[in-house]
Amino acid sequence: MFAAYTRGEASRVDSESLWRKDGVGLPVEYGATPILKDGAIVGAVISFTDITARVRREQMFRGRVQRAR
């Protein structure tokens, strides 16, 4: 997110966690895209996706692979 706002670089990250108000971590994927006006960075658009289900599936798969070995 910082790179989008300061350097004008778009990015996509799927290894972050956000924290809910109740203190529980939430795995997220996000995309950050800078907003430019007359060549200057004036902001950034950030979109978050909850990837809890995907993370659980990946953990289950890794567990099955380990047990199979």
C-alpha positions as CSV (number, residue, x, y, z in Angstrom):
1,M,0.0,0.0,0.0
2,F,2.8,2.3,0.9
3,A,4.5,1.8,-2.5
4,A,1.3,2.7,-4.4
5,Y,0.9,5.9,-2.5
6,T,4.6,7.0,-2.3
7,R,6.2,5.6,-5.5
8,G,3.2,5.2,-7.8
9,E,3.7,1.4,-8.0
10,A,0.7,-0.9,-8.2
11,S,0.9,-4.1,-6.2
12,R,-0.9,-7.3,-5.2
13,V,-0.3,-9.0,-1.9
14,D,-1.8,-12.2,-0.5
15,S,0.2,-12.7,2.7
16,E,-1.2,-10.0,5.0
17,S,-3.6,-10.0,7.9
18,L,-5.9,-7.3,9.1
19,W,-7.3,-7.2,12.6
20,R,-11.0,-7.1,13.3
21,K,-12.4,-4.9,16.1
22,D,-12.6,-8.0,18.3
23,G,-8.9,-8.6,17.9
24,V,-9.2,-11.6,15.6
25,G,-6.8,-11.7,12.6
26,L,-8.3,-11.9,9.2
27,P,-6.1,-13.2,6.3
28,V,-6.5,-10.9,3.3
29,E,-5.4,-10.4,-0.2
30,Y,-5.2,-6.8,-1.4
31,G,-4.5,-4.8,-4.5
32,A,-3.1,-1.3,-4.3
33,T,-3.2,1.1,-7.3
34,P,-2.0,4.7,-7.3
35,I,-4.3,7.5,-8.3
36,L,-2.4,10.1,-10.5
37,K,-3.5,13.6,-11.4
38,D,-1.3,15.6,-13.8
39,G,1.5,13.2,-13.2
40,A,1.4,13.5,-9.4
41,I,0.3,10.8,-6.9
42,V,-2.9,12.1,-5.2
43,G,-4.0,8.9,-3.5
44,A,-4.4,5.2,-3.9
45,V,-7.2,2.7,-4.4
46,I,-7.0,-0.3,-2.1
47,S,-9.2,-3.4,-2.5
48,F,-9.3,-6.1,0.1
49,T,-10.5,-9.7,-0.2
50,D,-11.1,-12.0,2.7
51,I,-9.1,-15.2,1.9
52,T,-9.9,-17.2,5.1
53,A,-11.5,-20.1,3.2
54,R,-8.6,-20.3,0.8
55,V,-6.0,-20.3,3.6
56,R,-7.9,-23.1,5.4
57,R,-8.0,-25.2,2.2
58,E,-4.3,-24.7,1.7
59,Q,-3.6,-25.7,5.3
60,M,-5.8,-28.9,5.0
61,F,-4.0,-29.8,1.8
62,R,-0.5,-29.4,3.3
63,G,-1.7,-31.5,6.3
64,R,-2.9,-34.3,3.9
65,V,0.4,-34.2,2.0
66,Q,2.4,-34.5,5.2
67,R,0.3,-37.4,6.4
68,A,0.7,-39.2,3.0
69,R,4.5,-38.9,3.3
